[in-house]
Structure formats: structure tokens, C-alpha cells
């Protein structure tokens, strides 16, 4: 099955190892307030099966791809206390 969204031009700016702690963020830039509210409500109600899944693949010779990582994205919720060391207003960015 072909994914709904993809990008074949990902640039990794520096080497990383399997033991490095890496985080991911995604901005959807939804400008329609009604659509944004409905999308967030869906993510809250859908559980694990409704979370966006990201898969990283290394392009190898002959048009072959090898999966090198995958993760799910989840809706950021304000953290208790509202503060974070990153100054992000208590969100997990």
C-alpha cells in the first residue's frame, strides 16, 4: 500500500548513531480552524491506530529501499505545570 504522504529528499545534516536520542516534530499548517479542531479531535479519539506513522528508508542500488527507522507522531498536549525547559509553553516539541 502506498502512503498518503511521502518525501524522497530527506537530508540528514550530521551523522547519528543508534544510541543517540532523536525527537521528531511535524507542522501541518492547517489554517482552517474548523478542520484543525476536527483533526485534533480525531487524533485524540482514534488512539494508537489513528496516529500518523513515519518510516525512514535508505535508498540502495537498483531502486531498493531498506527501512532504517519508524515512529508514530502524536498530538502535543500541554504538560502539567505548563512549563518546559525548552521554553515551549509546556508542549513536547
C-alpha positions in Angstrom: 0.0 0.0 0.0 1.4 3.4 -1.0 1.5 6.0 1.8 -0.7 9.2 1.6 2.3 11.5 2.2 6.0 10.9 1.4 9.3 12.7 0.8 12.2 11.2 -1.0 14.6 14.1 -0.5 15.4 13.9 3.3 18.7 15.4 4.3 20.3 14.2 7.5 22.6 17.1 8.4 25.0 15.1 10.6 25.8 11.5 11.5 23.7 9.9 14.2 24.2 6.6 16.0 21.6 4.0 17.1 22.1 5.2 20.8 21.5 8.9 20.1 18.3 10.3 21.5 16.4 11.8 18.5 13.0 13.6 18.5 10.6 14.4 15.6 8.2 17.2 15.1 5.6 17.9 12.4 3.8 21.1 11.5 0.6 20.6 9.4 0.0 24.3 9.0 -3.8 23.8 8.9 -5.3 27.3 8.5 -9.0 26.3 8.6 -9.9 26.5 12.4 -12.8 24.0 11.9 -10.7 21.5 10.1 -7.9 21.9 12.7 -10.3 21.3 15.5 -11.9 18.2 13.8 -8.4 16.8 13.0 -7.2 17.2 16.6 -10.4 15.6 17.9 -9.9 12.7 15.6 -6.3 12.2 16.8 -7.5 12.3 20.5 -10.2 9.7 19.8 -8.5 7.4 17.4 -5.9 6.0 19.8 -2.7 4.3 18.6 -4.2 3.1 15.3 -5.0 6.6 14.3 -1.6 8.1 14.9 0.5 9.2 11.9 3.3 6.7 11.3 6.6 7.8 9.8 9.0 5.3 8.3 12.6 6.2 7.3 14.2 4.2 4.4 17.7 4.2 3.0 17.7 4.2 -0.8 20.0 1.5 -2.0 21.2 0.4 -5.5 18.7 -0.9 -8.0 15.8 1.0 -6.7 15.7 -0.9 -3.5 14.8 0.6 -0.1 15.9 -0.6 3.4 13.9 0.5 6.4 16.2 2.2 8.9 13.6 3.6 11.4 10.0 4.2 12.1 8.0 6.1 14.7 4.5 7.4 15.4 3.5 11.1 15.8 1.0 12.1 18.5 -0.9 15.3 19.3 1.0 17.5 21.7 -0.9 18.3 24.9 0.1 20.9 27.5 2.3 19.3 30.2 1.2 19.6 33.8 2.6 22.8 35.3 2.6 24.4 31.8 6.4 24.9 31.7 9.2 23.2 30.0 12.9 23.7 30.0 12.8 24.4 26.2 10.5 27.4 26.7 7.9 25.7 24.5 5.0 26.6 26.8 4.8 23.1 28.2 4.4 21.3 24.9 6.5 18.4 23.9 8.2 19.9 20.8 
